[in-house]
């Protein structure tokens, strides 16, 4: 019997050894090669900065900013070692006694509840293995941890660990965590703050100081106690920390979460040049031209004005194409659980007084609308935003586009491609092309001035029948009020936006000079030779119009618009640097006269509402046929802003909804905000231009008794007779030969945005 027992024990022992050998063989095959960590490039956050260096937004898969071990203070390293792996500097990658303790706990519990993992094991698990709880995974982890320590020094292992670990709130690594929780770099943390971070790896959610301050304090104190026991700090330092509260950085999610039309442009630009993978993992710093405050203010100004304007014009009459598009959106959206602040397409169920009742899938809701609901019918779609707790708000159908540019450089300071990025990501400021209406006229008037016309040159404001070969019919331009004024000056024609006079001027100036100048000013759309061109019949983007008006604001120098200043890689190397692209396209003298004309639009014409600003501005309204598009394009010496308002599907905004009514109020608020607390200079005049007092009745020089209006002339072109009929002695002025020749470029210039 004893012999059989011995034999059985031997068999069992051999079987156990065999099983162990098989287990080891199976689980050590095809293990990852830890040498690959020599080329390890962890995913890092790419940051986008405004022009003042403040953070606009971040792009990342894991919010991480890698820092080398020499930038991490000893007390930060010691805090993690003390609580996570006390024998880190001595062990070979595993802690035998820790493993035995964990094994005892797991055996007595009947399941894996303790790991006994060292820092090396945690790093291996995060980089190479799955998070499953099994003996097989644990065994692989131990083998790889030992190999890791055979290849890499302890400081390198600790560096990788401190940059890899997840510490809550989307922060990976100690540098990101230091900024998330304390608004500091890791090298700026004190011992108390380091202890807070060191307490997080075990359970980032449970010890999150934003959610569970009491638990975070207890965990911090446990870390401090471990640091005392390991001799990293003395009891007095720990006691000082015990008595201190955890002072966190004040949370402001919006501060680093601006995701709008501008930052989307940045995303697309970077992804096209360097790839999306680099953007979300590469840890780049992207410095932009945006004015952060103006960018944010633009969003709210646009939102308030468009909502008010939609109430004024009422619920719009939807086109068949518009209805079909929205119904398609309705069928595709996920409505199982509504997400707060998301915009949805809803279907009208009934309309009662000022309330629209609707459904979104199985959800019911209602919104108030103070405008006319004559066009709101059962079954029609509308936009609503879910605000939480079964509440909704009406979202306008009207859209807008805004571009604000520094005319001296071409830097885009603010941009809005629509009412709200959450409603539609289509960027109407850059991608959208609409008819600019009378906002195009200054190009024609500039060409006229370059041909020798002055502000008091006389043109006919009378209807003229023009044969349009494209339409194969006669076209007769009509003035807005249906009235004609006979003989008028250029200044009167532009400030009052007289269509008939502008067409007659265009015919006198000629197609080629106007088209050539339009391309030189920044229009990139192919321009046809049609008489309606002067009234803005071509489709252009708000960005193109902003380029044109920025040229006027910059003494005739056109600067190519841009929005990226430079890009730095994770090591601080500049991999992209913007190079200014500016050139003179209008002679300075003629440009100064054109600016004076556009000032007249504000002083006495269709843009007179802008006089409320109280500082020098110039600009032009634009309204298309049937009030489908409303524009205002204008500038100060510091900023050019263009505003467009309309529907995505071309239709009337509302009765008499001109550029002055629909777009100009937005422009005024934007310019007032942008210039708040700033000194705004008057527009420059050149040495070769002069202001002359003009009697606007006779268009002669005022003698002080006749009506007096100061109008700018290029020296030598001013009138020589005063309002009493007397000849005035005019000094002779010598003007250099004009070097601005016209050249037709039907495809536009290659250096547009």
TAJO-V499774 format. One record per pair of residues at least 4 apart in sequence whose C-alpha atoms are under 7 Angstrom apart, sorted by the first residue. I is the first residue (numbers start at 1). J is the second residue. Records with the same first field share a line. If there is no record, write none. Layout:
I = J, J
//
This chain:
1 = 5
2 = 6
3 = 7
4 = 8
5 = 9
6 = 10
7 = 11
8 = 12
9 = 13
10 = 14
11 = 15
12 = 16
13 = 17
14 = 18
15 = 19
16 = 20
17 = 21
18 = 22
19 = 23
20 = 24
21 = 25
22 = 26
23 = 27
24 = 28
25 = 29
27 = 136, 140
28 = 140
32 = 128
34 = 148
36 = 40
43 = 62, 64, 281, 282
44 = 60, 62, 63, 64, 65, 66, 281, 282, 283
45 = 58, 59, 60, 62, 63, 64, 65, 280, 281, 282, 283
46 = 58, 59, 60, 279, 280, 282, 283, 284, 285
47 = 57, 58, 59, 284, 285, 286
48 = 55, 56, 57, 58, 285, 286, 287
49 = 53, 54, 55, 56, 286, 287, 288
50 = 54, 55, 56, 287, 288, 289, 290, 291, 292
51 = 287, 288, 289, 290, 291
55 = 256
56 = 255, 256, 257, 258
57 = 256, 257, 258, 259
58 = 256
59 = 279, 280
60 = 280, 281
61 = 280, 281
62 = 170, 172
63 = 170, 171, 172, 176
64 = 171, 172, 173, 176
65 = 175, 176, 283
66 = 163
67 = 71, 163, 175
68 = 159
69 = 155, 159
71 = 187
72 = 76, 77, 186, 187
73 = 77, 187
74 = 78
75 = 79, 191
76 = 80, 191, 194
77 = 81
78 = 82, 232
79 = 83, 194, 195, 198, 223, 227
80 = 84, 198
81 = 85, 86, 88
82 = 86, 223, 226, 227, 230
83 = 223, 226
84 = 118, 119
85 = 118, 119
87 = 91
88 = 119
89 = 154
91 = 95
92 = 146, 149
93 = 118, 120, 121, 145, 146, 149
94 = 118, 142, 145, 146
95 = 99, 118
96 = 100
97 = 101
98 = 102, 116
99 = 103, 116
100 = 104
101 = 105
102 = 106, 114, 115, 116
103 = 107
104 = 108
105 = 109, 114
106 = 110, 111, 112, 113, 114
107 = 111
112 = 133
117 = 121, 122
118 = 122
119 = 123
120 = 124, 145, 157
121 = 125, 141, 142, 145
122 = 126
123 = 127, 161
124 = 128, 129, 141, 144, 145
125 = 129, 130, 131, 141
134 = 138
135 = 139
136 = 140
137 = 141
138 = 142
139 = 143
140 = 144
141 = 145
142 = 146
143 = 147
144 = 148
145 = 149
146 = 150
147 = 151
148 = 152
149 = 153
152 = 156, 157
153 = 157
154 = 158
155 = 159
156 = 160
157 = 161
158 = 162
159 = 163
160 = 164
161 = 165
162 = 173, 174
163 = 172, 173, 174
164 = 172, 173
165 = 172, 173, 201
166 = 171, 172, 173, 201
167 = 171, 172, 173, 177, 200, 201, 204
168 = 204, 205
171 = 176, 177
172 = 176, 177
173 = 177
174 = 178, 186
175 = 179, 185, 186
176 = 180
177 = 181
178 = 182, 183, 184, 185, 186
179 = 183, 184, 185
181 = 248, 249
182 = 248, 249
183 = 249
184 = 188, 189
189 = 193, 194
190 = 194
191 = 195
192 = 196, 241
193 = 197
194 = 198
195 = 199, 220, 223, 224
196 = 200, 216, 220
199 = 219, 220, 223
200 = 204, 207
203 = 207
204 = 208
206 = 212
207 = 212, 215, 216
208 = 212, 216
209 = 213, 216
212 = 216
213 = 217
214 = 218
215 = 219
216 = 220
217 = 221
218 = 222
219 = 223
220 = 224
221 = 225, 242
222 = 226
223 = 227
224 = 228, 238
225 = 229
226 = 230
227 = 231, 232, 233
228 = 232, 233, 234, 235
233 = 237
234 = 238
235 = 239
236 = 240
237 = 241
238 = 242
239 = 243
240 = 244
253 = 257
254 = 258
259 = 263, 264
260 = 264, 421
261 = 265, 415, 416, 417, 421, 427
262 = 266, 415
263 = 267
264 = 268
265 = 269
266 = 270
267 = 271
268 = 272
269 = 273
270 = 274, 275, 279
271 = 275, 276, 279
274 = 278
275 = 279
276 = 280
277 = 281
278 = 282
283 = 569, 570
284 = 567, 568, 569, 570
285 = 567, 568, 569
286 = 566, 567, 568
287 = 564, 565, 566, 567
288 = 563, 564, 565
289 = 411, 412, 413, 563, 564, 565
290 = 295, 412, 413, 414
291 = 295, 413, 414
292 = 296
293 = 297
294 = 298, 414, 674
295 = 299, 414, 415
296 = 300
297 = 301
298 = 302, 670
299 = 303, 416
300 = 304
301 = 305, 666
302 = 306, 419, 666
303 = 307, 419
304 = 308
305 = 309, 666
306 = 310, 398
307 = 311, 396
308 = 312
309 = 313
310 = 314, 396, 398
311 = 370, 371
312 = 371
313 = 371, 654
314 = 371, 372, 373
315 = 371, 372, 373, 375, 376
316 = 375
317 = 375
318 = 322, 323
319 = 323
320 = 324
321 = 325
322 = 326, 649
323 = 327, 381
324 = 328
325 = 329
326 = 330, 345, 381
327 = 331, 381
328 = 332
329 = 333, 345
330 = 345, 346
335 = 360, 361
339 = 386
340 = 386, 387, 388
341 = 385, 386, 387
342 = 385, 386, 422
343 = 383, 384, 385, 386, 422, 423
344 = 383, 384, 385
345 = 381, 382, 383, 384
346 = 358, 359, 360, 381, 382, 383, 384
347 = 358, 359, 360, 379, 380, 381, 382
348 = 356, 357, 358, 359, 377, 378, 379, 380, 381
349 = 357, 358, 359, 378, 379
350 = 356, 357, 358, 378
351 = 355, 356, 357
352 = 356
354 = 368, 369, 370
355 = 366, 367, 368, 369
356 = 366, 367, 368
357 = 365, 366, 367
358 = 364, 365, 366
359 = 363, 364, 365
360 = 364
365 = 390, 392
366 = 392
367 = 392, 393, 394
376 = 380
383 = 394, 395
384 = 392, 393, 394, 395
385 = 392, 393, 394, 395
386 = 391, 392, 393
387 = 391, 392
397 = 647
398 = 646, 647
399 = 418, 419, 645, 646, 647, 648
400 = 417, 418, 419, 644, 645, 646
401 = 416, 417, 418, 428, 429, 542, 643, 644, 645
402 = 415, 416, 417, 429, 642, 643, 644
403 = 414, 415, 416, 429, 542, 543, 546, 641, 642, 643
404 = 412, 413, 414, 415, 639, 640, 641, 642
405 = 410, 411, 412, 413, 639, 640, 641
406 = 410, 411, 412, 413, 638, 639, 640
407 = 550, 551, 553, 554, 638, 639, 640
408 = 554
409 = 559, 580
410 = 559, 560, 561, 562
411 = 561, 562, 563
412 = 561, 562, 563
416 = 429
417 = 426, 427, 428, 429
418 = 427, 428
420 = 424
421 = 425
427 = 431, 432
428 = 432
429 = 541, 542, 543
430 = 541, 542, 543
431 = 541
432 = 541
433 = 539, 540, 541
434 = 539, 540, 541
435 = 536, 537, 538, 539, 540, 624, 629
436 = 440, 536, 540, 622, 631
437 = 535, 536, 537, 622, 623, 624
438 = 497, 535, 536, 621, 622, 623
439 = 536, 620, 621, 622, 631, 633
440 = 534, 535, 536
441 = 445, 534, 535
442 = 446
443 = 447, 514, 518
444 = 448, 506, 514, 534
445 = 449
446 = 450, 594
447 = 451, 513, 514, 517
448 = 452, 453, 509
449 = 453, 454, 590
450 = 590
453 = 457
454 = 713
455 = 489, 490, 491
456 = 489, 490, 491, 699
457 = 489, 490
458 = 487, 488, 489, 490
459 = 487, 488, 489, 490, 501, 505
460 = 486, 487, 488, 501, 504
461 = 484, 485, 486, 487, 488, 500, 501
462 = 484, 486, 500, 501
463 = 476, 477, 478, 500
464 = 476
465 = 474, 475, 476
466 = 474, 475, 476
467 = 473, 474, 475
468 = 472, 473, 474, 475
469 = 473
477 = 499, 500
478 = 482, 499, 500
479 = 483, 484, 498, 499, 500
488 = 492, 493
489 = 493
490 = 494
491 = 495, 597
492 = 496
493 = 497, 498, 501, 502
494 = 498
495 = 600, 601, 604, 605, 606
496 = 605, 606
498 = 502
499 = 503, 535
500 = 504
501 = 505
502 = 506, 534
503 = 507, 534
504 = 508
505 = 509
506 = 510, 534
510 = 514
511 = 515, 529
512 = 516, 744
513 = 517, 742
514 = 518
515 = 519, 527, 744
516 = 520, 742, 743, 744, 745
517 = 521
518 = 522, 523
519 = 523, 524, 745, 748, 749
520 = 585
521 = 547, 548, 551, 558, 585
522 = 544, 547, 548
523 = 544, 748
524 = 748, 749
525 = 540, 748
526 = 746, 747, 748
527 = 538, 746
532 = 536, 537
533 = 537, 538
540 = 544
541 = 545
542 = 546, 642, 644
543 = 547
544 = 548
545 = 549
546 = 550, 640, 641, 642
547 = 551, 561
548 = 552
549 = 553, 633, 634, 640
550 = 554, 558, 640
551 = 555, 556, 557, 558
552 = 556, 591, 595
553 = 635, 636, 637
555 = 588, 591, 592
556 = 584, 585, 586, 587, 588, 591
557 = 582, 583, 584, 585, 586
558 = 582, 583, 584, 585
559 = 581, 582, 583
560 = 581, 582, 752, 753
561 = 753
562 = 753
564 = 578
565 = 577, 578
566 = 574, 576, 577, 578
567 = 574, 575, 576, 577
568 = 572, 573, 574, 575
569 = 573, 574, 575
586 = 590, 591
587 = 591
588 = 592, 686
589 = 593, 686, 688, 689, 714
590 = 594
591 = 595
592 = 596, 685, 686
593 = 597, 712, 713
594 = 598
595 = 599, 618
596 = 600, 712
597 = 601
598 = 618, 619, 620
599 = 603, 617, 618, 619
600 = 604, 605
601 = 605, 606, 607, 608, 619, 620
602 = 606, 607, 608, 610, 611, 618, 619
603 = 608, 611
604 = 608
606 = 621, 660
607 = 620, 621, 660
610 = 668
613 = 672
615 = 680
616 = 636, 682
617 = 635, 636
618 = 634, 635, 636
619 = 633, 634, 635
620 = 632, 633, 634
621 = 631, 632, 633, 659, 660
622 = 630, 631, 632, 659
623 = 627, 629, 630, 631, 658, 659
624 = 628, 629, 630
626 = 652
627 = 652, 653, 654, 656, 657, 658
628 = 646, 650, 651, 652, 653
629 = 645, 646
630 = 644, 645, 646, 658, 659, 662, 663
631 = 643, 644, 645, 659, 663
632 = 642, 643, 644, 659, 663, 664, 667
633 = 641, 642, 643
634 = 640, 641, 642
635 = 639, 640, 641
636 = 640
637 = 681, 683
643 = 663, 667
644 = 663
645 = 662, 663
646 = 653
647 = 651
653 = 657
657 = 661, 662
658 = 662
659 = 663, 664
660 = 664
661 = 665
663 = 667
664 = 668
665 = 669
666 = 670
667 = 671
668 = 672
669 = 673
670 = 674
671 = 675
672 = 676
685 = 689
688 = 714, 715
689 = 712, 713, 714, 715
690 = 712, 713, 714, 715
691 = 710, 711, 712, 713
692 = 710, 711, 712
693 = 701, 702, 708, 709, 710, 711
694 = 699, 700, 701, 702, 708, 709, 710, 711
695 = 699, 700, 701, 702, 706, 707, 708, 709, 723
696 = 707
698 = 723
700 = 719, 721, 722, 723
701 = 719, 721, 722, 723
702 = 706, 707, 708, 722, 723
703 = 722, 723
704 = 708
706 = 723
713 = 717, 718
715 = 733
716 = 732, 733
720 = 727, 728, 730
721 = 725, 726, 727, 728
722 = 726, 727, 728
//
